């Protein structure tokens, strides 16, 4: 049986990834902090034709992640893919005088990725196969006012993915940095601003899985973001962004 491990699996993209792979009869490892939510997701995964095991953990806890991943690897079947999906996206709280909000975002979005992926690498190297997918963001292409920790952390993991991909290519391991625009989730539900090209989660997940299967290095979507938004974010002068910064 093929296996896939997903962090941040209690809701949003992680939850729907679990459902999509369950329809393909995968054994799904579900990692997140909220055990009740994980149990609900696991139940539906089984109903859809897959198998599931939950791992209630905090991705900032290196030991918890390592123990969970070693257990998942030991289960019957081969690990085909790992998704580092857990993340946070709250504002920087620049006027607070405290670095705690920014430090939390940076830690979850960067260390949460390394804690999820690194324990799998020796195993994938040994079988000379595997797909690593990291959920980055369109925001990784520019430092955003009041969300610089978020955009900065996503830029960091996008570059980490590039380095991993170069180093692991010879072992048959692909690394994909997923850079979505606005996807319906608990995170975007809290946004009070207009979100152009907002995409349903199930539609987004189909595109993500297809990109990972094709071993894309960087996958930017929807297409409007790839062809219009990203070039603007990368090359537009600072005064434009200052004008719209609150």
C-alpha positions as CSV (number, residue, x, y, z in Angstrom):
1,X,0.0,0.0,0.0
2,X,1.2,3.5,-0.8
3,X,1.5,6.0,2.0
4,X,1.4,9.8,2.3
5,X,2.2,11.9,5.3
6,X,0.5,15.3,5.8
7,X,1.1,18.0,8.4
8,X,-1.6,20.5,9.1
9,X,-4.1,17.8,8.2
10,X,-6.9,18.9,10.6
11,X,-8.4,21.4,8.1
12,X,-8.1,23.2,4.8
13,X,-5.6,22.1,2.2
14,X,-4.2,19.3,4.5
15,X,-7.6,17.9,5.1
16,X,-8.6,17.8,1.5
17,X,-5.2,16.3,0.5
18,X,-6.0,13.5,2.9
19,X,-9.4,12.9,1.2
20,X,-8.0,12.9,-2.3
21,X,-5.3,10.4,-1.4
22,X,-7.8,8.2,0.4
23,X,-9.9,7.9,-2.7
24,X,-6.7,6.5,-4.3
25,X,-6.5,3.9,-1.5
26,X,-3.5,5.4,0.2
27,X,-2.5,5.0,3.8
28,X,-2.6,8.5,5.1
29,X,-0.6,9.9,8.1
30,X,-2.5,12.8,9.6
31,X,-0.5,15.2,11.7
32,X,-1.8,18.3,13.5
33,X,-2.5,19.6,17.0
34,X,-6.2,19.2,17.1
35,X,-6.9,15.6,17.9
36,X,-10.7,15.8,17.6
37,X,-10.4,17.2,14.1
38,X,-7.9,14.6,13.1
39,X,-10.2,11.8,14.3
40,X,-13.0,13.2,12.1
41,X,-10.7,13.5,9.1
42,X,-9.4,9.9,9.7
43,X,-13.0,8.6,9.8
44,X,-13.8,10.1,6.5
45,X,-10.6,8.9,4.9
46,X,-11.6,5.3,5.8
47,X,-15.0,5.9,4.4
48,X,-13.4,7.1,1.1
49,X,-11.4,3.9,0.7
50,X,-8.1,4.7,2.4
51,X,-6.5,3.9,5.7
52,X,-5.5,6.5,8.2
53,X,-3.5,7.0,11.4
54,X,-3.5,10.2,13.4
55,X,-0.5,11.9,15.0
56,X,-1.6,14.7,17.4
57,X,1.6,16.8,17.6
58,X,3.0,20.3,17.4
59,X,5.3,20.7,14.3
60,X,7.6,22.9,16.5
61,X,8.3,19.8,18.6
62,X,11.2,18.1,16.8
63,X,11.0,15.0,19.0
64,X,7.3,14.5,18.6
65,X,7.7,14.8,14.8
66,X,10.6,12.4,14.7
67,X,8.8,9.8,16.7
68,X,5.6,10.1,14.7
69,X,7.4,9.9,11.4
70,X,9.5,6.8,12.4
71,X,6.2,5.1,13.4
72,X,4.6,6.0,10.1
73,X,7.6,4.8,8.1
74,X,7.4,1.5,10.0
75,X,3.8,0.8,8.9
76,X,3.1,-1.5,5.9
77,X,3.7,0.1,2.5
78,X,6.1,2.6,1.0
79,X,6.0,6.4,1.7
80,X,5.3,8.0,-1.7
81,X,5.0,11.6,-0.6
82,X,5.2,14.0,2.4
83,X,3.4,17.3,2.6
84,X,4.7,20.0,4.9
85,X,1.5,22.0,5.0
86,X,1.1,23.3,8.6
87,X,1.5,27.1,8.8
88,X,0.4,30.3,10.4
89,X,-0.3,33.7,8.8
90,X,-1.2,36.3,11.5
91,X,0.0,40.0,11.3
92,X,3.4,41.1,12.5
93,X,2.1,43.3,15.3
94,X,4.8,45.8,14.5
95,X,3.5,48.4,17.0
96,X,3.4,46.0,20.0
97,X,7.1,46.4,20.9
98,X,7.3,42.6,21.1
99,X,8.8,40.1,18.7
100,X,6.6,37.2,20.0
101,X,4.0,37.3,17.2
102,X,6.7,37.4,14.4
103,X,8.8,34.7,16.1
104,X,5.8,32.4,16.3
105,X,5.0,32.8,12.6
106,X,8.7,32.3,11.6
107,X,9.1,29.3,13.8
108,X,5.9,27.5,12.6
109,X,6.4,28.3,8.9
110,X,10.1,27.4,8.8
111,X,11.0,25.0,11.6
112,X,7.6,23.3,11.2
113,X,8.7,22.4,7.6
114,X,12.1,21.1,8.5
115,X,10.7,19.1,11.4
116,X,8.2,17.5,9.1
117,X,10.5,16.8,6.1
118,X,14.0,16.0,7.5
119,X,13.1,12.7,9.3
120,X,11.9,11.3,5.9
121,X,15.0,12.1,3.9
122,X,17.2,9.1,5.1
123,X,14.3,6.8,4.3
124,X,13.7,8.3,0.9
125,X,17.4,8.2,0.0
126,X,17.5,4.5,1.0
127,X,14.7,3.6,-1.4
128,X,15.8,6.2,-4.0
129,X,12.2,7.5,-4.3
130,X,9.9,10.0,-2.8
131,X,8.1,13.3,-3.3
132,X,8.4,16.2,-0.9
133,X,5.9,19.0,-1.2
134,X,6.0,22.2,0.9
135,X,3.1,24.7,1.0
136,X,4.7,28.1,0.3
137,X,2.7,31.1,-0.9
138,X,2.4,33.8,-3.6
139,X,3.4,36.0,-0.7
140,X,6.9,34.5,-0.9
141,X,7.7,36.8,-3.8
142,X,7.7,40.0,-1.9
143,X,8.0,41.3,1.6
144,X,4.5,42.4,2.6
145,X,3.7,45.3,4.9
146,X,2.4,44.0,8.3
147,X,2.9,40.4,7.1
148,X,6.6,40.4,6.6
149,X,7.1,37.4,8.9
150,X,4.7,35.4,6.9
151,X,6.0,36.5,3.5
152,X,9.6,36.2,4.7
153,X,9.1,32.7,6.1
154,X,7.5,31.5,2.9
155,X,10.4,32.9,0.9
156,X,12.7,31.1,3.1
157,X,11.1,27.7,2.7
158,X,10.8,28.2,-1.1
159,X,14.6,28.7,-1.2
160,X,15.0,25.7,1.1
161,X,13.0,23.6,-1.4
162,X,15.3,24.7,-4.2
163,X,18.3,23.6,-2.2
164,X,16.8,20.3,-1.2
165,X,15.7,19.6,-4.8
166,X,19.3,20.1,-6.1
167,X,20.8,17.9,-3.4
168,X,18.3,15.1,-3.5
169,X,17.7,14.9,-7.3
170,X,20.3,12.1,-7.7
171,X,18.4,10.0,-5.2
172,X,15.2,10.1,-7.2
173,X,13.6,12.4,-4.8
174,X,11.6,15.4,-6.1
175,X,10.9,18.6,-4.1
176,X,8.0,20.9,-5.0
177,X,7.4,24.3,-3.6
178,X,3.6,24.9,-3.8
179,X,2.8,28.7,-4.1
180,X,-1.0,29.1,-4.1
181,X,-2.9,32.3,-4.2
182,X,-6.0,32.6,-2.0
183,X,-7.5,29.2,-1.1
184,X,-10.6,28.7,1.0
185,X,-9.5,27.6,4.5
186,X,-9.6,28.6,8.2
187,X,-6.7,31.0,7.5
188,X,-8.4,32.9,4.7
189,X,-11.8,32.8,6.4
190,X,-10.4,35.4,8.8
191,X,-9.4,37.8,6.1
192,X,-11.5,40.9,5.9
193,X,-10.1,42.1,2.6
194,X,-10.9,41.2,-1.0
195,X,-9.2,38.0,-2.1
196,X,-8.9,37.9,-5.9
197,X,-9.2,34.5,-7.6
198,X,-10.2,32.8,-4.4
199,X,-10.2,29.0,-5.1
200,X,-12.2,26.2,-3.6
201,X,-10.1,23.8,-1.5
202,X,-11.0,20.7,-3.4
203,X,-10.1,22.3,-6.7
204,X,-6.8,23.6,-5.4
205,X,-5.8,20.2,-4.0
206,X,-6.3,18.5,-7.4
207,X,-4.0,21.0,-8.9
208,X,-1.4,20.5,-6.1
209,X,-1.4,16.7,-6.4
210,X,-1.0,16.9,-10.2
211,X,2.0,19.3,-9.8
212,X,3.6,17.0,-7.2
213,X,3.1,14.0,-9.4
214,X,4.7,15.8,-12.3
215,X,7.6,16.7,-10.0
216,X,7.3,20.4,-10.6
217,X,10.0,22.4,-8.8
218,X,7.8,25.5,-8.2
219,X,4.0,25.5,-8.7
220,X,2.3,28.9,-8.8
221,X,-1.4,29.0,-9.2
222,X,-4.0,30.0,-10.2
223,X,-2.7,31.0,-13.6
224,X,-3.7,34.6,-13.1
225,X,-1.4,34.8,-10.1
226,X,1.5,33.2,-12.1
227,X,1.2,35.5,-15.1
228,X,0.1,38.8,-13.5
229,X,0.4,39.0,-9.7
230,X,3.8,37.4,-9.2
231,X,5.6,39.7,-11.8
232,X,3.9,42.7,-10.2
233,X,5.0,41.6,-6.8
234,X,8.6,41.0,-7.9
235,X,9.2,44.0,-10.1
236,X,6.7,46.8,-9.1
237,X,8.4,49.8,-7.4
238,X,8.1,50.2,-3.7
239,X,5.9,53.4,-3.9
240,X,3.0,51.4,-5.2
241,X,3.0,49.0,-2.3
242,X,3.5,51.9,0.2
243,X,0.4,53.6,-1.3
244,X,-1.8,50.7,-0.4
245,X,-0.1,49.8,2.9
246,X,-2.3,50.6,5.9
